[in-house]
Structures are given as structure tokens and as C-alpha cells.
């Protein structure tokens, strides 16, 4: 599900940046995503994507984070 002014994090290409709008995940996955620092309002940069497309390497809050595309599909971002 895309938004008029945003996208799903897993759809962003390498080199893109976005601001987290909303976390769609529920339960333990939601808690895990939030605990990693991916909370609404934070900026995230896509540093790279593995050759087979999974996982993604992200830069968020001053550190690198690897996230599976399945998990990133639960994060809505505003492209900046």
C-alpha cells in the first residue's frame, strides 16, 4: 500500500532517503521495529540492497541496520 506522498520502505531504491510515517506491523514484529529505532519521524537512508534483494542495509540514527524486505514492507515512509 503506497501513500500519495510516500512509499513502503521496502520499495525505496539504494541511495534514497525517507522519514518514517507509520509502522503497520503488529505484535512482536512491531515492538522489534520500534526497538531498533525506526519510529515515526525518524529519517532513514537506504545504503544498499543485497544482490538477491534481501536484506536491505539502512542508516538510521547514526548506525547501520540490516532489515529484511518482509519487515521493511511494514514501514511507511515519506520520501525526502
Secondary structure as UniProt FT lines:
FT   TURN            4..5
FT   STRAND          6..8
FT   HELIX           9..11
FT   TURN            14..15
FT   STRAND          17..23
FT   HELIX           27..35
FT   TURN            36..37
FT   TURN            40..41
FT   STRAND          43..49
FT   TURN            51..52
FT   STRAND          56..60
FT   TURN            61..62
FT   STRAND          63..67
FT   HELIX           69..72
FT   TURN            73..74
FT   STRAND          75..79
//
